[in-house]
Amino acid sequence: MQRMFKNTLILIMLFSSSIAFSQNNVNKANRDTAKYIQMTGIVITDSMSRIPFAKIVDITTRRGVIADYFGYYALVVHPGDTIEFSCLGFKKKTYVIADTTSLDAFSLVQIMKFDTIMSEPVDVYPWPSREAFADAFVNMESPNDDLKRARERLTPQEMAFVGALIESDGASSYSAYQQQFLQQQYTRGQGPQNNLLNPASWSEFLKGFGTGKYRISN
């Protein structure tokens, strides 16, 4: 009984293989004797801009070509074939060639629309984990070189030195001239004022000496 079942199963497998082999030969013969059509054209956008390097594939025969830089392409097809146009950033388009066509060659201008590809956001960090980032942040040494240099530039001595190097403008020159004129008018008809015993002058001198306004030369 088991031997008969095995023989029957082997006969069924052989019969199926012969049918599939015959069918493949028939399909191959039909493709070989099918009518060839020269298909040419250009791939463009809806704004009439050319799409370079688009992919044109005959889904029926699994053959295809790549369009050139200017969007031109050429492909040999058969009646009833399905042609697929695809390109990165554009929606796919398909075109079915009619079974009853009598043309030996034709041209097709395929218009493709833009497609938006959304991807998940990716955060790139120089640390392998959050713990490594926290450790690096806590142990990070804050640079104080810039702050230190800024504080040195803002000391009274440095500001006085810089002020001495800067030339006076029109407003400061006019103010100095007005003070000199007022001093002359105050002491007009008498000797120049001696500020040696003037407390206000001594106070101004001491303040200026502490800020580096006056220099001592050896």
Secondary structure as GFF3:
##gff-version 3
##sequence-region A 1 218
A	DSSP	alpha_helix	2	33	.	.	.	ID=ss1
A	DSSP	beta_strand	37	45	.	.	.	ID=ss2
A	DSSP	beta_strand	55	58	.	.	.	ID=ss3
A	DSSP	beta_strand	63	66	.	.	.	ID=ss4
A	DSSP	beta_strand	72	77	.	.	.	ID=ss5
A	DSSP	beta_strand	82	86	.	.	.	ID=ss6
A	DSSP	beta_strand	93	96	.	.	.	ID=ss7
A	DSSP	beta_strand	105	112	.	.	.	ID=ss8
A	DSSP	alpha_helix	130	138	.	.	.	ID=ss9
A	DSSP	alpha_helix	145	153	.	.	.	ID=ss10
A	DSSP	alpha_helix	156	165	.	.	.	ID=ss11
A	DSSP	alpha_helix	170	186	.	.	.	ID=ss12
A	DSSP	three_ten_helix	195	197	.	.	.	ID=ss13
A	DSSP	alpha_helix	199	210	.	.	.	ID=ss14
###
